[in-house]
Amino acid sequence: MSLTGIDAPAVEVRALVRDFATARGGPPRRALDAFNLTVAPGEVHGLLGPNGAGKTTLCKILSTILLPTSGTARVQGLDVVTDAKRVRPLLGIVFGGERGLYARMTAAQNLRFWAALYGHGRREGRRRAAELLERVGLGPRANEPVETFSRGMKQRLHLARGLVGDPRVLVLDEPTVGMDPVSAHEFRDLVEDLRGEGRTVLLTTHDMAEAEALCDRVSFIDGGRLLRCEDPRVLGELLSRHERVRAAGVPEALAARIADLPGVERVRATGPGAVLVETDRGGAALPVLRTLVEAGVTDVSTAPPTLEEVYLHLIGERGMAVRP
């Protein structure tokens, strides 16, 4: 008998495997490999990984869009295969992109259509659509065709659509792709509101700063495997510890001086007179910047490490390859 209610994890995945057939009878491609994950009710959980890591495949299985090859996945204690009809009303799904929106219909018509599919009557559907469009900042554009919307506006409409059924678990797959910085900030506020309402949010992203700001825990995924599950503060430590400094017009002698500074991991030439300085200690970037500026170098910038570099710092010493 399935366990449902507050005692069950919001999401529970055990030994999940998903294989995809390849062309010309080749060996199947494994998208998820003995994957395990538990997400508590009310948690905002980040799935962080490069393209092809398996994040979207996991979301589609949880959303009952794909069947697993083996293993189990449950939402609120309900099996996504045997209890699929009971799982679907619990979920809100935001995959983004162009699919799932009707371009010639208005934003309000799109949401009223989805509200009807969730069983809302006409009056309730209108009320729900108006409320959600205001919530995602599209109220003034409610009666305009979706085909006139920017990519960021369409993504916000996807978010509204994901909330139509008043879900307990919201699956957000790269929800801020295409959003401008203001809209992305408003999205973060929305996720905080959803957490305050006791909803569970499963968020896939490439954006480490977004994961750090929003998530209670972050799972690092690559090659269909769960590599590590961490407190998001680990991300903040990695972002500050491994900050990078780029500079142009740097003489060789100056580059050698910088390489000897405390906390500098390495100085790599990226072009004639151009260098990339990588640090391995919090605060190490500041003396690098000071040394460059005092030497008269003006073409200088800082940046956090890339996702792939974070993966290498996290797991590279354990011999786990990160796919490009």
PABATOR-539557 format. One record per residue (C-alpha): x, z, y; residue in one letter. Coordinates in nm, 4 decimals, padded with zeros to 6 digits, m for minus. Each point is the difference from the previous one (the first is absolute). Layout:
// residues N
((X, Z, Y), 'A')
...
This chain:
// residues 324
((00.0000, 00.0000, 00.0000), 'M')
((00.1395, m00.0980, 00.3394), 'S')
((00.0906, 00.2750, 00.2396), 'L')
((m00.1390, m00.0668, 00.3453), 'T')
((m00.0259, 00.1990, 00.3219), 'G')
((00.2446, 00.2033, 00.2021), 'I')
((00.1913, 00.1231, m00.3069), 'D')
((00.1137, m00.3523, m00.0899), 'A')
((00.2907, m00.1742, 00.1754), 'P')
((m00.1123, m00.2661, 00.2424), 'A')
((00.2312, m00.2454, m00.1790), 'V')
((00.1645, 00.0516, m00.3372), 'E')
((00.2127, m00.2700, m00.1653), 'V')
((00.1703, 00.0461, m00.3343), 'R')
((00.2448, m00.2374, m00.1751), 'A')
((m00.1580, m00.2952, 00.1810), 'L')
((00.1280, m00.3447, m00.0961), 'V')
((m00.1069, m00.3365, 00.1401), 'R')
((00.1459, m00.3278, m00.1236), 'D')
((m00.0669, m00.3446, 00.1446), 'F')
((00.0293, m00.3206, m00.1992), 'A')
((00.2639, m00.2453, 00.1167), 'T')
((m00.0041, m00.3781, 00.0027), 'A')
((00.0854, m00.2085, m00.3070), 'R')
((m00.0338, 00.2843, m00.2458), 'G')
((00.2926, 00.2010, 00.1308), 'G')
((00.0269, 00.3768, m00.0441), 'P')
((m00.2551, 00.1976, 00.2050), 'P')
((00.1020, 00.1465, 00.3346), 'R')
((m00.0382, 00.3772, 00.0125), 'R')
((m00.1472, 00.1091, 00.3356), 'A')
((m00.0507, 00.3668, m00.0953), 'L')
((00.2187, 00.1749, m00.2529), 'D')
((m00.1161, 00.3360, m00.1494), 'A')
((m00.1162, 00.1058, 00.3458), 'F')
((m00.1132, 00.3597, 00.0636), 'N')
((m00.1593, 00.1360, 00.3167), 'L')
((m00.2262, 00.2902, 00.1007), 'T')
((m00.1617, 00.0217, 00.3444), 'V')
((m00.1911, 00.3133, 00.1011), 'A')
((m00.3392, m00.0104, 00.1749), 'P')
((00.0411, m00.0236, 00.3768), 'G')
((00.3610, m00.1173, m00.0219), 'E')
((00.1456, m00.2926, 00.1942), 'V')
((00.2435, m00.1494, m00.2492), 'H')
((00.2439, m00.2773, 00.0856), 'G')
((00.1164, m00.2693, m00.2396), 'L')
((00.3257, m00.1289, 00.1409), 'L')
((00.1855, m00.2980, m00.1407), 'G')
((00.1210, m00.3566, 00.0584), 'P')
((m00.2050, m00.3107, m00.0742), 'N')
((m00.0616, m00.0352, m00.3718), 'G')
((00.0461, 00.3719, m00.0672), 'A')
((m00.3454, 00.0323, m00.1618), 'G')
((m00.1875, 00.1712, 00.2829), 'K')
((m00.2810, m00.2538, 00.0326), 'T')
((m00.0362, m00.0310, m00.3776), 'T')
((m00.0532, 00.3767, m00.0209), 'L')
((m00.2590, m00.0120, 00.2793), 'C')
((m00.1897, m00.2825, m00.1699), 'K')
((m00.0138, 00.1885, m00.3298), 'I')
((m00.1272, 00.3141, 00.1736), 'L')
((m00.2572, m00.2163, 00.1784), 'S')
((m00.1219, m00.1437, m00.3371), 'T')
((00.1067, m00.3515, 00.1065), 'I')
((00.2684, m00.0233, m00.2709), 'L')
((00.0041, 00.1420, m00.3510), 'L')
((00.3093, 00.1882, m00.1166), 'P')
((00.1946, m00.1312, m00.2971), 'T')
((00.0310, 00.3560, m00.1281), 'S')
((m00.0113, 00.3557, 00.1262), 'G')
((m00.2757, 00.1678, 00.2021), 'T')
((m00.1067, 00.0273, 00.3619), 'A')
((m00.2696, 00.2336, 00.1308), 'R')
((m00.1681, 00.0478, 00.3363), 'V')
((m00.1718, 00.3371, 00.0515), 'Q')
((00.0279, 00.0486, m00.3758), 'G')
((m00.1694, m00.3311, m00.0868), 'L')
((00.1839, m00.2623, m00.2047), 'D')
((00.0337, m00.3252, 00.1970), 'V')
((m00.0665, m00.2077, m00.3136), 'V')
((m00.2737, 00.1836, m00.1904), 'T')
((m00.1681, 00.1497, 00.3103), 'D')
((00.0608, m00.2895, 00.2411), 'A')
((m00.3592, m00.0071, 00.1316), 'K')
((00.0203, 00.3688, 00.0919), 'R')
((00.3480, m00.0335, 00.1504), 'V')
((m00.0843, m00.2809, 00.2442), 'R')
((m00.2361, 00.1997, 00.2270), 'P')
((00.2711, 00.2654, 00.0409), 'L')
((00.2518, m00.2489, 00.1381), 'L')
((00.0634, m00.1725, 00.3274), 'G')
((00.2441, m00.2895, m00.0301), 'I')
((00.2003, m00.1658, 00.2767), 'V')
((00.2255, m00.2829, m00.1180), 'F')
((00.0047, m00.1826, 00.3321), 'G')
((00.0842, m00.3629, 00.0598), 'G')
((m00.2617, m00.2697, 00.0445), 'E')
((m00.1928, 00.0588, m00.3217), 'R')
((m00.3079, 00.2181, m00.0105), 'G')
((m00.1213, m00.0872, 00.3498), 'L')
((m00.2548, m00.2687, 00.0836), 'Y')
((00.1524, m00.1884, 00.2920), 'A')
((m00.3188, m00.1584, 00.1385), 'R')
((m00.1905, 00.3280, m00.0029), 'M')
((00.0395, 00.2603, 00.2726), 'T')
((00.1804, 00.3260, m00.0591), 'A')
((m00.3334, 00.1844, m00.0046), 'A')
((m00.1507, m00.2476, m00.2460), 'Q')
((00.2990, 00.0413, m00.2318), 'N')
((m00.0412, 00.3770, m00.0069), 'L')
((m00.3788, m00.0132, m00.0373), 'R')
((00.0480, m00.2331, m00.2978), 'F')
((00.2397, 00.2435, m00.1656), 'W')
((m00.2287, 00.2912, 00.0826), 'A')
((m00.2830, m00.1785, m00.1846), 'A')
((00.2261, m00.0425, m00.3036), 'L')
((00.0544, 00.3758, 00.0026), 'Y')
((m00.3764, 00.0514, m00.0051), 'G')
((m00.0571, 00.0895, 00.3651), 'H')
((m00.3328, m00.1083, 00.1478), 'G')
((m00.0180, m00.2280, 00.3033), 'R')
((m00.0295, 00.2792, 00.2570), 'R')
((00.2745, 00.2100, m00.1586), 'E')
((00.2206, m00.3085, m00.0339), 'G')
((m00.0313, m00.0774, 00.3695), 'R')
((00.0775, 00.3589, 00.0922), 'R')
((00.2967, 00.0158, m00.2353), 'R')
((00.1426, m00.3316, 00.1229), 'A')
((m00.0254, 00.0996, 00.3672), 'A')
((00.1576, 00.3397, m00.0684), 'E')
((00.2955, m00.1424, m00.1931), 'L')
((00.0689, m00.2817, 00.2468), 'L')
((00.0256, 00.2576, 00.2781), 'E')
((00.2236, 00.2135, m00.2169), 'R')
((00.2537, m00.2814, m00.0500), 'V')
((m00.0186, m00.1209, 00.3609), 'G')
((m00.2042, m00.3156, m00.0608), 'L')
((m00.3269, 00.1118, 00.1549), 'G')
((00.0250, m00.2396, 00.2974), 'P')
((00.0641, m00.2922, m00.2389), 'R')
((m00.2732, 00.0887, m00.2495), 'A')
((m00.2021, m00.3146, 00.0577), 'N')
((00.2849, m00.2499, 00.0048), 'E')
((00.0914, m00.2224, m00.2983), 'P')
((00.2882, 00.1299, m00.2071), 'V')
((00.1680, m00.3427, 00.0197), 'E')
((00.0776, 00.0771, 00.3671), 'T')
((00.1798, 00.3248, m00.0865), 'F')
((00.3753, 00.0526, m00.0004), 'S')
((00.1725, 00.1080, m00.3194), 'R')
((00.0165, 00.3585, 00.1215), 'G')
((m00.3715, 00.0034, 00.0807), 'M')
((m00.0807, m00.1341, m00.3463), 'K')
((00.2098, 00.2774, m00.1498), 'Q')
((m00.2007, 00.2582, 00.1958), 'R')
((m00.3198, m00.1589, m00.1271), 'L')
((00.1366, 00.0331, m00.3535), 'H')
((00.0474, 00.3712, 00.0684), 'L')
((m00.3597, 00.0309, 00.1159), 'A')
((m00.1175, m00.1858, m00.3102), 'R')
((00.1928, 00.2416, m00.2200), 'G')
((m00.1968, 00.2902, 00.1493), 'L')
((m00.3475, m00.1537, m00.0321), 'V')
((m00.0754, 00.1732, m00.3287), 'G')
((00.1144, 00.3438, 00.1270), 'D')
((00.2744, 00.0150, m00.2689), 'P')
((00.1712, 00.3135, m00.1269), 'R')
((00.3184, m00.1965, m00.0805), 'V')
((00.1286, m00.2695, 00.2342), 'L')
((00.2564, m00.2532, m00.1250), 'V')
((00.1910, m00.1595, 00.2900), 'L')
((00.2405, m00.2801, m00.0932), 'D')
((00.2319, m00.0753, 00.2955), 'E')
((m00.2794, 00.0814, 00.2492), 'P')
((00.2036, m00.0392, 00.3204), 'T')
((00.1452, m00.3456, m00.0747), 'V')
((m00.0779, m00.2216, 00.2986), 'G')
((m00.1014, 00.2888, 00.2259), 'M')
((00.1506, 00.0429, 00.3439), 'D')
((00.1675, 00.3379, 00.0718), 'P')
((m00.3075, 00.1408, 00.1772), 'V')
((m00.2312, m00.0893, m00.2894), 'S')
((00.2503, 00.1388, m00.2506), 'A')
((00.0056, 00.3291, 00.1907), 'H')
((m00.3813, 00.0099, 00.0028), 'E')
((00.0071, m00.0629, m00.3739), 'F')
((00.2177, 00.3062, m00.0498), 'R')
((m00.2555, 00.2054, 00.1933), 'D')
((m00.2717, m00.1370, m00.2286), 'L')
((00.1917, 00.1050, m00.3118), 'V')
((00.0394, 00.3493, 00.1453), 'E')
((m00.3782, 00.0099, 00.0531), 'D')
((m00.0583, m00.1093, m00.3611), 'L')
((00.2313, 00.2755, m00.1232), 'R')
((m00.1947, 00.2486, 00.2117), 'G')
((m00.3205, m00.1141, m00.1705), 'E')
((00.1511, 00.0828, m00.3390), 'G')
((00.0408, m00.3605, m00.1144), 'R')
((00.2908, m00.1116, m00.2149), 'T')
((00.2082, m00.2901, 00.1316), 'V')
((00.2364, m00.2105, m00.2085), 'L')
((00.2162, m00.1980, 00.2410), 'L')
((00.2463, m00.2747, m00.0907), 'T')
((00.2531, m00.0924, 00.2640), 'T')
((00.3456, m00.1382, 00.0769), 'H')
((00.0130, 00.2115, 00.3176), 'D')
((00.1994, 00.3167, m00.0616), 'M')
((m00.0844, 00.1469, 00.3417), 'A')
((m00.3710, m00.0530, m00.0713), 'E')
((00.0340, 00.1687, m00.3407), 'A')
((00.1854, 00.2935, 00.1522), 'E')
((m00.2596, 00.0450, 00.2746), 'A')
((m00.3109, m00.0251, m00.2179), 'L')
((00.0685, 00.1060, m00.3565), 'C')
((m00.0052, 00.3356, m00.1767), 'D')
((00.2174, m00.1496, m00.2767), 'R')
((00.1748, m00.3318, m00.0502), 'V')
((00.0624, m00.1795, m00.3305), 'S')
((00.2940, m00.2404, m00.0129), 'F')
((m00.0778, m00.2982, m00.2246), 'I')
((00.2091, m00.2909, m00.1174), 'D')
((m00.0149, m00.2311, m00.2992), 'G')
((m00.3361, 00.1472, m00.0981), 'G')
((00.1537, 00.3436, m00.0450), 'R')
((m00.0500, 00.3248, 00.1854), 'L')
((00.3514, 00.0881, 00.1127), 'L')
((m00.0612, 00.3204, 00.1943), 'R')
((m00.2838, 00.1906, 00.1626), 'C')
((00.1093, 00.1855, 00.3121), 'E')
((m00.1143, 00.1988, 00.2990), 'D')
((m00.0056, m00.2434, 00.2965), 'P')
((00.2524, 00.2194, 00.1791), 'R')
((00.2565, m00.1540, m00.2345), 'V')
((m00.0691, m00.3305, 00.1749), 'L')
((00.0619, 00.1547, 00.3399), 'G')
((00.3307, 00.1425, m00.1184), 'E')
((00.1052, m00.3352, m00.1445), 'L')
((m00.1029, m00.1916, 00.3111), 'L')
((00.2056, 00.2254, 00.2269), 'S')
((00.2924, 00.0505, m00.2366), 'R')
((00.0519, m00.3693, m00.0739), 'H')
((m00.0633, m00.1393, 00.3481), 'E')
((00.1774, m00.3247, 00.0790), 'R')
((00.1692, m00.1137, 00.3224), 'V')
((00.0464, m00.3682, 00.0784), 'R')
((00.2440, m00.1121, 00.2657), 'A')
((00.1547, m00.3223, 00.1276), 'A')
((00.3272, m00.0535, 00.1862), 'G')
((00.1833, 00.2674, m00.1995), 'V')
((00.3807, m00.0421, m00.0298), 'P')
((00.1570, 00.0701, m00.3392), 'E')
((00.1833, 00.3066, 00.1305), 'A')
((m00.3272, 00.1499, 00.1264), 'L')
((m00.1726, m00.0738, m00.3299), 'A')
((00.2807, 00.1843, m00.1797), 'A')
((m00.0434, 00.3032, 00.2311), 'R')
((m00.3730, 00.0077, m00.0699), 'I')
((00.0607, m00.0162, m00.3750), 'A')
((00.1970, 00.3266, 00.0284), 'D')
((m00.2802, 00.1882, 00.1791), 'L')
((m00.1696, 00.2843, m00.1967), 'P')
((m00.3128, m00.1130, m00.1816), 'G')
((00.0805, m00.3715, 00.0092), 'V')
((m00.0457, m00.1399, m00.3484), 'E')
((00.1351, m00.3462, 00.0732), 'R')
((00.0472, m00.2631, 00.2706), 'V')
((m00.0879, m00.3501, m00.1111), 'R')
((00.0784, m00.3200, 00.1920), 'A')
((m00.3103, m00.2153, 00.0480), 'T')
((00.1589, m00.2707, 00.2139), 'G')
((00.2846, m00.0616, 00.2465), 'P')
((00.0328, 00.3307, 00.1846), 'G')
((m00.3338, 00.1228, m00.1403), 'A')
((m00.0269, 00.3078, m00.2225), 'V')
((m00.2601, 00.2042, m00.1856), 'L')
((00.0811, 00.3720, m00.0142), 'V')
((m00.1707, 00.1944, m00.2795), 'E')
((m00.0163, 00.3797, 00.0117), 'T')
((m00.0576, 00.2565, m00.2738), 'D')
((m00.0568, 00.3136, 00.2079), 'R')
((m00.2722, 00.1010, 00.2449), 'G')
((00.1123, m00.0346, 00.3617), 'G')
((00.2991, m00.2177, m00.0890), 'A')
((m00.1346, m00.2970, 00.1945), 'A')
((00.0326, 00.1794, 00.3358), 'L')
((00.3840, 00.0206, 00.0093), 'P')
((00.0127, m00.3615, m00.1188), 'V')
((m00.2160, m00.1082, 00.2934), 'L')
((00.2028, 00.2130, 00.2416), 'R')
((00.3290, m00.1483, m00.1213), 'T')
((m00.1302, m00.3562, 00.0343), 'L')
((m00.1421, 00.0520, 00.3477), 'V')
((00.3114, 00.1791, 00.1264), 'E')
((00.2042, m00.2970, m00.1263), 'A')
((m00.2137, m00.2358, 00.2100), 'G')
((m00.2162, m00.1449, m00.2779), 'V')
((m00.3473, m00.0714, 00.1376), 'T')
((m00.1636, m00.2006, m00.2803), 'D')
((m00.1020, 00.2972, m00.2154), 'V')
((m00.3143, 00.0914, m00.1943), 'S')
((m00.1083, 00.2484, m00.2651), 'T')
((m00.2355, m00.0458, m00.2927), 'A')
((m00.1175, 00.1982, m00.3020), 'P')
((00.1121, m00.1106, m00.3461), 'P')
((m00.2039, m00.2643, m00.1772), 'T')
((m00.2251, 00.0913, m00.2908), 'L')
((00.2498, m00.1508, m00.2440), 'E')
((00.2812, 00.2092, 00.1485), 'E')
((m00.2071, 00.3161, m00.0327), 'V')
((m00.0599, m00.0872, m00.3644), 'Y')
((00.3716, m00.0449, m00.0560), 'L')
((00.0753, 00.3351, 00.1625), 'H')
((m00.2724, 00.1695, m00.2052), 'L')
((00.0648, m00.1481, m00.3411), 'I')
((00.3020, m00.2283, 00.0157), 'G')
((00.2307, 00.2689, m00.1290), 'E')
((m00.2236, 00.0246, m00.3088), 'R')
((00.0617, m00.3666, m00.0836), 'G')
((m00.3532, m00.1212, 00.0736), 'M')
((m00.0085, m00.3500, 00.1419), 'A')
((m00.2131, m00.0830, 00.3012), 'V')
((m00.1518, m00.3454, m00.0138), 'R')
((00.0528, m00.2222, 00.3059), 'P')
